[in-house]
Amino acid sequence: MSLGHEKLDVYRLAIGYVAWVFEKAEALTGIHRPARDQWLRASQSIPLNIAEGNGKASEADRRRYFEIARGSALECAAIQDVLVVGKALGSKESQERKVEIDRIALMLSRLGGRGYCVKEDVVTYES
């Protein structure tokens, strides 16, 4: 059994991105620690807000959570810039992941714009 948000491609992409951030964050210490902590929070915010938004009944609520997830994705891109400038992340690797972030942000814009959510089929239960 899978939950509605688990069927969304954007959710799976976001989970993959979080896994990469966890892997990279292990090596960030010292002066890079504040950026690391913010990066971990922002990256986790993406799939968490996708899941919560997809579970909302009203289109306005869903849109709000998808917009928050999109903002977190863009924040992650900015954090990667900070880490590249601080020589804690390679420019090429960052650019490759930014393509992924851009795709996530685009998907979230589309989901938020049309109030889309994945739902199970309606079933009538008899007592």
Sequence and secondary structure as in RCSB ss.txt:
>XXXX:A:sequence
MSLGHEKLDVYRLAIGYVAWVFEKAEALTGIHRPARDQWLRASQSIPLNIAEGNGKASEADRRRYFEIARGSALE
CAAIQDVLVVGKALGSKESQERKVEIDRIALMLSRLGGRGYCVKEDVVTYES
>XXXX:A:secstr
   GGGG HHHHHHHHHHHHHHHHHTT  GGGHHHHHHHHHHHHHHHHHHHHHHT SSHHHHHHHHHHHHHHHHH
HHHHHHHHHHTTSS HHHHHHHHHHHHHHHHHHHHHHHHT            
